[in-house]
Amino acid sequence: MPPRSRYPQSERLFAHAARILPGGVDSPVRAFRSVGATPLFVTRASGARIEDADGHTYIDYVMSWGPLIHGHAPRGLIKALGDAAKRGTSFGAPTELETRLAHRVAMLMPTIERVRFVSSGTEAAMSALRVARAATRRDKIVKFEGCYHGHADSFLVQAGSGATTLGVPTSPGVPAAVAADTLLARYNDLESVERVVAAHDGQIAAVIVEPIAGNMGVVPPADGFLQGLRALCDREGMLLIFDEVISGFRAAAGGAQQIVGVRPDLTCLGKIIGGGLPVGAYGGRAEIMELVAPAGPVYQAGTLSGNPLAMTAGLWCLMELSPKLYRHLAKLGARLAAGLADAARAAAVPLQVNAFGSVLTPFFTSQPVRDYQSALTADTRAYGTFFRGMLARGIYPPPSQFEAWFLSGAHSQKDVDKTVKAAYAAMKEIST
């Protein structure tokens, strides 16, 4: 007789969902396929914890993939949203909330002189790219292996046989002609960018990069890498676009650009400025952003752009950022990273922990992870075993080796210590 499942309700709900939703989910990583498990269906959350349909509670390190820097359902946010909802949930017309949030964003990120709100990070990156092409009157862009900028056609490409090779589609439905305008370089390898630019002289509109990579797992920038991109863009008349959908307001109140001291021409934002509601934004130098309609000829529109609930959540979230919060997050992040490394060492499991403030990724590999190729050396099977072991012990890490773990202001030292204790046990299951 097979053992009883710990998650019968989630399994039942997933089977039902699979009959109407492609793959049973609305975003691929939620399907738990890469960790050999059935997805948990979440029923409620509070602070640093979530509860599944079977009544199990977990310390959450997904945190809606980053936006919940203050934790799940903070009281102040819930009250603000309730008050806003009573006044109306969507107008398709301007509100003062948009202007207030725009000023707050610009105050925290001085490189953003004008900003346009949209409804997702994908929409923000896609729109920023269109503006860059219009500003430079060039068509090609450079992106980096392993950096994700949403699912617009231009970004769904992978490298060919070398850094100067034209991109090829990684998803059916992406036209080869579109992919051909996307050039690939290697993250943290400035020479690879130089080679791409030299091979396509005068044709490249922009270089788009995650200043702290978060979609191949967490990979911080090497010393001088972002500064080198800035200098190269200046020299070649290209725009530099920072995709700070993950790092914006999480790495620091002014984003990664505040920490590294590099000023991009355009910045893509999301996650935290929605406080958990769907939102995105792109902004930058005034003369570039004035190209956007109706001020200029570059068309972009959205019925739900500047939605009053999303703007309310963003305002509350950004107003609650403080030096104390960032000190707390940095302390917890360092403690968790060290604890995971110690647990792996005790079990003789190869592990590299990349961390930056409140985000981290434990890579199950013996070599340092500095780019996409080194990230791919991670043992995904080992991570799957680790993931299932952590889940059984009340810890909810990301259901993929190549995703970031996120801390919040609601996490405590006690939460981190419980997580590390669980990691010691889960690591032993890998080595046996």
C-alpha positions in Angstrom: 0.0 0.0 0.0 1.6 3.3 -1.0 2.3 5.9 1.7 -0.4 8.6 2.2 0.5 11.9 0.7 1.1 14.9 2.9 -0.6 17.1 0.4 -3.9 15.4 -0.7 -5.8 18.6 -1.1 -3.1 20.3 -3.2 -2.9 17.3 -5.4 -6.6 17.2 -5.9 -6.7 20.9 -6.7 -3.8 20.6 -9.1 -5.5 17.7 -10.9 -8.6 19.8 -11.3 -6.6 22.9 -12.5 -4.8 20.8 -15.1 -8.1 20.1 -16.8 -8.6 23.8 -17.5 -5.2 25.6 -17.2 -2.3 24.7 -19.4 0.0 22.6 -17.2 -2.3 23.3 -14.3 -0.7 26.7 -13.6 -0.6 30.3 -14.8 3.2 30.6 -14.7 5.6 27.7 -15.5 7.8 27.6 -12.4 4.7 27.1 -10.1 4.3 23.6 -11.5 7.1 22.3 -9.4 8.3 20.1 -12.3 12.0 20.9 -11.8 11.9 19.8 -8.2 9.9 16.6 -8.7 6.9 17.5 -6.7 3.2 18.6 -7.0 2.6 22.3 -6.5 1.2 23.5 -3.2 -2.0 25.5 -3.4 -1.8 28.4 -1.0 -4.9 29.5 0.9 -3.6 32.3 3.1 -0.5 34.1 4.3 0.6 36.5 7.0 4.0 38.0 7.8 6.7 35.5 6.8 4.4 32.5 6.6 2.0 30.9 4.1 -0.5 28.1 4.6 -1.4 25.5 2.1 -4.8 23.8 1.3 -3.8 20.9 3.6 -3.3 23.1 6.6 0.5 23.0 6.6 2.3 26.3 7.4 5.7 27.3 6.0 8.3 30.0 6.4 8.2 31.6 3.0 11.3 32.5 1.0 9.5 33.0 -2.3 7.5 36.1 -1.0 5.6 36.3 -4.3 9.0 36.3 -6.1 10.2 39.5 -4.4 7.7 42.3 -4.0 6.7 41.5 -0.4 9.6 43.2 1.2 7.4 44.1 4.2 5.9 40.5 4.4 2.5 39.1 3.6 -0.6 41.2 4.3 0.9 43.9 6.5 -1.9 45.7 8.4 -1.1 49.1 7.1 -1.2 48.0 3.5 -4.5 46.0 3.9 -6.1 49.1 5.5 -4.8 51.4 2.7 -6.1 49.0 0.0 -9.5 48.6 1.7 -9.9 52.4 1.8 -8.9 52.7 -1.8 -11.2 49.9 -3.0 -14.1 51.7 -1.4 -13.5 54.6 -3.8 -13.3 52.4 -6.9 -11.0 49.7 -8.2 -10.3 51.0 -11.7 -11.2 54.2 -13.6 -9.2 54.2 -16.9 -8.6 57.8 -16.0 -5.9 59.8 -14.3 -5.6 59.9 -10.5 -3.4 61.9 -8.2 -2.0 58.6 -6.9 0.0 58.1 -10.1 1.7 61.5 -9.7 2.4 60.9 -6.0 4.0 57.5 -6.7 5.9 58.8 -9.6 7.5 61.5 -7.4 8.4 59.0 -4.8 10.1 56.8 -7.4 12.0 59.7 -8.8 13.1 60.9 -5.4 14.5 57.4 -4.6 16.0 56.9 -8.0 17.3 60.3 -9.3 18.1 58.8 -12.8 14.4 58.6 -13.4 13.2 62.1 -14.4 10.1 60.8 -16.1 8.2 57.5 -15.5 5.4 55.6 -17.1 3.5 53.0 -15.1 2.4 49.8 -16.8 1.0 46.5 -15.5 4.0 44.1 -15.5 7.8 43.8 -15.7 7.5 42.3 -19.1 5.5 45.3 -20.3 8.1 47.7 -18.8 11.1 46.0 -20.5 9.3 45.7 -23.8 8.3 49.4 -23.7 11.8 50.6 -22.7 13.2 48.7 -25.6 10.8 50.4 -28.0 11.8 53.8 -26.7 15.5 53.0 -27.0 15.1 52.0 -30.6 13.2 55.1 -31.4 15.8 57.3 -29.6 18.8 55.8 -31.4 17.1 54.9 -34.7 18.7 51.5 -34.4 17.1 48.0 -34.2 19.5 45.6 -32.5 19.9 45.1 -28.7 22.4 43.3 -26.5 21.2 41.1 -23.7 23.0 38.6 -21.5 22.8 34.9 -21.2 20.6 33.9 -18.2 19.1 37.4 -17.7 15.4 37.4 -18.0 13.4 40.5 -19.0 10.0 39.1 -19.4 8.4 37.0 -22.2 8.3 39.6 -25.0 9.5 38.1 -28.3 12.7 40.1 -28.4 13.9 38.6 -25.1 13.2 34.9 -25.6 16.5 34.0 -27.2 19.6 32.1 -26.2 23.2 32.3 -27.4 24.5 30.5 -30.4 28.0 29.1 -30.8 29.6 32.3 -29.6 29.1 35.8 -28.2 28.9 37.3 -31.6 26.3 34.8 -32.9 22.8 36.0 -33.6 20.2 34.9 -31.2 17.9 32.0 -31.9 14.4 31.6 -30.5 14.0 29.5 -27.3 10.2 29.4 -27.6 8.0 28.3 -30.6 6.1 31.3 -31.9 9.0 33.7 -31.7 9.9 34.8 -35.3 13.5 34.2 -36.3 13.6 37.7 -37.7 12.7 39.2 -34.3 15.3 37.0 -32.5 17.9 38.0 -35.1 17.9 41.6 -33.7 18.8 40.3 -30.2 22.5 39.8 -29.6 23.8 37.7 -26.8 26.8 38.4 -24.5 28.1 36.8 -21.3 27.2 38.3 -18.0 30.2 39.7 -16.1 32.3 39.4 -19.3 32.9 42.9 -20.7 35.1 41.6 -23.5 32.1 39.5 -24.8 30.1 42.7 -25.1 33.0 44.5 -26.9 33.1 41.7 -29.5 29.3 41.9 -30.1 29.4 45.7 -30.5 32.4 45.5 -32.8 30.7 42.9 -35.0 27.5 45.1 -35.3 29.0 48.6 -35.4 26.5 51.4 -35.4 23.5 49.0 -35.4 22.9 48.5 -31.6 20.2 50.6 -29.9 20.7 49.5 -26.3 22.3 47.1 -23.8 19.8 45.7 -21.3 21.1 44.1 -18.1 20.0 43.1 -14.7 22.5 45.0 -12.6 22.2 42.2 -10.1 21.2 39.1 -12.0 18.3 37.3 -10.3 16.9 35.0 -13.0 19.7 32.5 -13.3 19.8 32.5 -9.5 21.5 35.5 -7.8 24.7 36.5 -9.5 26.2 39.9 -8.4 28.1 42.0 -10.9 31.8 41.7 -11.0 33.9 44.8 -10.1 33.9 47.2 -13.0 31.4 45.3 -15.2 28.5 47.7 -15.0 30.9 50.7 -15.1 32.4 49.2 -18.3 29.0 48.9 -19.9 28.3 52.5 -19.1 31.5 53.6 -20.8 30.9 51.4 -23.8 27.4 52.7 -24.3 28.6 56.3 -24.1 31.4 55.6 -26.6 29.1 53.8 -29.1 26.0 56.0 -28.8 23.9 53.1 -27.3 21.5 53.4 -24.4 22.1 51.5 -21.2 18.9 49.9 -19.7 18.9 48.6 -16.2 16.2 45.9 -15.5 15.7 46.5 -11.8 12.3 44.7 -11.7 13.9 42.5 -8.9 16.7 44.7 -7.5 14.8 48.0 -7.5 14.1 49.1 -3.9 15.2 45.7 -2.7 19.0 46.0 -3.1 18.7 49.5 -1.7 16.1 52.3 -1.5 17.7 53.6 -4.7 18.1 50.2 -6.3 21.3 48.5 -7.5 22.2 51.7 -9.4 22.6 53.5 -6.1 25.0 50.9 -4.8 27.2 50.5 -7.9 27.1 54.2 -8.7 26.2 53.7 -12.4 23.5 55.8 -14.0 21.5 54.0 -16.7 19.6 55.9 -19.4 16.4 53.9 -18.7 15.3 51.8 -15.8 12.6 49.0 -15.7 10.8 48.5 -12.4 8.1 46.3 -10.9 7.6 44.0 -8.0 7.9 46.2 -4.9 6.2 49.3 -6.4 3.1 47.2 -6.6 3.3 45.9 -3.0 2.1 42.6 -4.3 -0.3 43.9 -6.9 0.4 43.7 -10.6 2.5 46.6 -11.7 5.5 47.7 -13.7 7.2 50.9 -14.7 9.9 52.3 -17.0 11.6 55.6 -16.8 14.7 57.6 -17.3 16.1 60.8 -18.7 13.5 63.4 -19.6 14.5 63.9 -23.2 14.3 60.1 -23.8 11.0 59.6 -22.0 9.4 62.6 -23.8 9.3 60.3 -26.9 6.5 58.3 -25.3 2.9 59.1 -26.4 1.2 61.5 -26.0 4.3 63.6 -25.5 6.0 62.0 -28.4 5.5 59.5 -31.2 6.3 56.2 -29.4 3.0 54.5 -28.8 2.3 52.6 -25.6 -1.0 52.4 -23.7 -2.8 50.3 -21.1 -6.3 50.4 -19.6 -5.0 49.2 -16.1 -1.8 51.3 -16.2 -1.7 53.4 -13.0 -4.5 51.3 -11.4 -5.5 53.0 -8.1 -5.1 49.9 -6.0 -1.6 49.2 -7.4 -0.6 52.8 -6.9 -1.9 52.8 -3.4 0.0 49.6 -2.6 3.2 51.1 -4.2 3.0 54.3 -2.2 2.5 52.5 1.1 5.3 50.1 0.3 7.9 52.8 -0.7 7.0 55.0 2.2 7.7 52.2 4.6 11.3 51.7 3.4 13.9 52.7 5.9 17.6 52.3 6.8 16.5 50.1 9.7 14.6 47.7 7.4 17.7 47.4 5.1 20.0 46.7 8.1 17.6 44.1 9.3 17.4 42.4 5.9 21.2 42.5 5.4 21.7 40.9 8.8 19.2 38.1 8.1 20.5 37.5 4.6 24.1 37.1 5.9 23.0 34.8 8.6 20.9 32.6 6.3 23.7 32.4 3.6 26.3 31.4 6.2 23.9 28.9 7.8 23.1 27.2 4.4 26.9 27.0 3.6 27.6 25.5 7.0 24.8 22.9 6.6 26.2 21.8 3.2 29.7 21.6 4.6 28.6 19.4 7.4 26.9 17.0 5.0 29.9 17.2 2.5 27.5 18.5 -0.2 29.1 20.9 -2.8 27.4 24.3 -2.5 28.0 27.9 -3.5 25.8 30.5 -1.9 25.5 33.8 -3.8 23.9 36.6 -1.7 23.2 40.3 -2.0 21.4 41.9 0.9 18.0 40.2 1.2 18.3 38.0 -1.8 20.4 34.8 -2.2 20.7 31.5 -4.1 22.3 28.3 -2.9 23.8 26.7 -6.0 24.6 23.0 -5.7 27.9 23.1 -7.4 31.6 23.1 -6.3 32.6 26.0 -8.6 31.9 29.7 -8.1 28.9 31.0 -10.0 29.6 34.2 -11.9 27.5 33.8 -15.1 24.9 31.6 -16.8 27.3 28.9 -17.9 28.7 28.4 -14.3 25.1 28.5 -13.0 24.3 25.6 -15.2 26.9 23.4 -13.5 24.5 23.3 -10.5 23.1 19.8 -9.7 19.3 20.3 -10.1 18.6 16.8 -8.9 20.3 17.6 -5.6 18.3 20.9 -5.3 15.1 18.9 -5.9 16.0 16.6 -3.0 16.9 19.6 -0.8 13.6 21.4 -1.8 11.4 18.4 -0.8 13.3 18.0 2.4 12.9 21.6 3.3 9.2 21.6 2.4 8.6 18.6 4.7 10.2 20.6 7.5 8.0 23.7 7.1 10.3 25.7 4.9 9.1 27.0 1.4 12.1 27.8 -0.8 11.7 28.6 -4.5 10.7 25.5 -6.6 13.7 25.9 -8.9 17.5 25.8 -8.5 17.7 29.0 -10.7 15.6 31.4 -8.7 16.3 33.8 -5.9 15.3 33.4 -2.2 13.7 36.5 -0.8 13.7 37.7 2.8 11.3 40.3 4.2 10.9 42.6 7.1 8.5 40.1 8.7 11.2 37.4 8.9 13.0 37.1 12.2 16.3 35.6 13.4 14.3 32.8 14.8 12.8 32.0 11.4 16.3 32.0 9.9 17.7 29.7 12.6 14.8 27.3 12.1 15.5 27.3 8.3 19.2 26.6 8.9 18.3 23.7 11.2 16.0 22.2 8.5 18.8 22.7 6.0 21.2 20.5 8.0 18.7 17.7 7.9 17.8 18.2 4.2 21.4 18.3 3.2 22.0 14.9 4.8 19.3 13.5 2.6 21.3 14.5 -0.5 24.5 12.9 0.7 22.8 9.5 1.6 
